[in-house]
Amino acid sequence: MDPERKEPLGLINTRQKILVVDDELEVVELLKKYLERRGYQVITAGDGLQGFKYACEQKPDLILLDIVMPGADGMTVLKKLRAEESTRKIPVIMITTKRWTDSIFEAEGDGATDYIMKPFEFEELLEFVKRYI
């Protein structure tokens, strides 16, 4: 799927806010562009600590959270999000290249809403987003 294509998009309610937390700038920019073109507001963070801060301040409707990041990884951030009253109920979709089933079980046990593997198709990600917003 090409996020640059110019055909009609079926825009979504622009009040819905998504926080994308990933240390790979290219991934963040592609997701931001793709989701904004579909009418979502997108906030981005380049690391877990910044992502947690933005989640507490901005109260997004959904968080897309990478697992493998320097500093506070996604699993640490997920635990903090679930421990904080103001972010406890925000859906969190974990995004990662990790393919070990232990990671999936750990993420689910820590309160992840769902889990998607890189690389993914943009349409597949959009289905996850629509499911949880």
C-alpha positions in Angstrom: 0.0 0.0 0.0 1.3 3.4 -1.0 0.5 6.1 1.6 1.1 8.7 -1.1 -1.8 7.7 -3.4 -4.3 10.4 -4.2 -7.6 8.5 -4.5 -10.6 9.1 -2.2 -9.9 8.0 1.3 -13.2 7.7 3.2 -12.2 10.2 5.9 -12.7 9.4 9.6 -13.9 11.7 12.4 -11.1 14.2 12.8 -11.6 14.4 16.6 -10.1 10.9 17.0 -6.5 11.2 18.1 -3.8 8.6 17.7 -0.4 8.6 19.4 2.4 6.9 17.5 5.4 5.9 19.6 8.4 4.6 17.6 12.1 5.3 17.5 12.3 4.8 13.7 11.6 8.3 12.2 10.7 6.8 8.8 8.0 4.6 10.3 6.6 7.5 12.4 6.4 9.8 9.4 4.8 7.2 7.2 2.2 6.3 9.8 1.5 10.0 10.5 1.0 10.8 6.9 -1.1 7.8 6.2 -3.4 8.3 9.3 -3.7 12.1 8.8 -4.8 11.6 5.2 -7.6 9.4 6.6 -8.8 12.2 9.0 -7.1 11.2 12.2 -5.2 13.7 14.4 -1.7 12.2 15.0 0.7 12.9 17.8 4.2 11.4 17.5 6.9 10.5 20.0 10.4 9.2 19.2 10.9 7.3 22.5 8.9 5.6 25.3 9.3 8.3 27.9 8.1 11.0 25.6 5.3 8.7 24.5 4.2 8.2 28.1 4.3 11.9 28.7 2.2 12.7 25.6 -0.3 10.0 26.5 -0.9 11.5 29.9 -1.1 15.1 28.5 -3.0 14.5 25.3 -5.3 11.6 26.2 -5.3 10.0 22.7 -8.1 7.7 21.6 -5.5 5.0 20.6 -1.8 4.4 21.0 0.4 2.6 18.4 3.4 1.6 20.5 6.7 0.0 19.2 8.2 -2.6 21.6 11.9 -2.3 20.8 13.1 1.2 21.6 16.2 2.5 23.4 15.6 3.8 27.0 12.1 2.9 28.0 10.9 0.1 25.7 7.3 -0.4 24.7 6.7 -3.1 27.4 7.8 -0.7 30.1 5.7 2.1 28.7 2.7 -0.2 28.4 3.0 -1.1 32.1 3.2 2.6 33.0 0.2 3.4 30.9 -1.9 0.7 32.6 -0.8 1.8 36.1 -1.8 5.4 35.4 -5.5 6.1 36.1 -5.8 8.6 33.2 -4.3 6.3 30.6 -5.5 2.9 31.8 -8.3 2.5 29.4 -6.7 3.8 26.2 -6.4 1.0 23.6 -2.7 0.2 22.9 -1.7 -1.7 19.8 1.8 -3.0 20.1 3.8 -2.8 16.8 7.1 -4.7 16.5 9.4 -6.9 14.5 9.6 -9.3 17.4 8.0 -12.6 16.4 8.4 -14.6 19.6 5.2 -15.8 21.2 6.5 -14.9 24.6 6.4 -11.3 23.6 2.8 -11.6 22.5 1.8 -13.3 25.8 3.7 -10.7 27.8 2.1 -7.8 25.9 -1.4 -9.3 26.4 -0.6 -10.0 30.1 0.4 -6.4 30.6 -2.8 -5.1 29.0 -2.0 -4.6 25.3 -5.2 -4.3 23.3 -3.7 -6.0 20.3 -0.4 -6.8 18.5 0.7 -6.2 14.9 3.9 -7.3 13.3 6.2 -5.3 11.1 6.2 -5.2 8.2 2.5 -4.7 7.8 0.2 -3.4 5.1 -1.3 0.0 5.8 -4.8 -1.4 5.2 -4.2 -4.0 7.8 -3.1 -1.4 10.3 -6.1 0.8 9.5 -8.4 -2.2 10.2 -6.8 -2.5 13.7 -7.2 1.2 14.2 -10.9 1.2 13.2 -11.5 -1.9 15.4 -10.4 -0.1 18.6 -11.4 3.5 18.1 
